[in-house]
């Protein structure tokens, strides 16, 4: 039993579990838009995750919330855009 506990402790120290806060911290890229609406594309560009609900492809930066983006980068552009800078 002690060996199992030591093994699990060693395993946890070798591969730490990333918390949601750690994962999202400092992952916003201010040189890119937080949210993209791309009706002409079928997939999101690299660094974005698909958050589409309907037909148009909508993408958000991976690991970046509106609050994180606003705190790190300032104003959020809320108007949909068909252009993106990567």
PyMOL commands that set and color helices and strands:
alter all, ss='L'
color gray80, all
select helices_A, chain A and resi 2-14+20-24+66-73
alter helices_A, ss='H'
color red, helices_A
select strands_A, chain A and resi 35-38+48-50+57-61
alter strands_A, ss='S'
color yellow, strands_A
deselect
rebuild
show_as cartoon
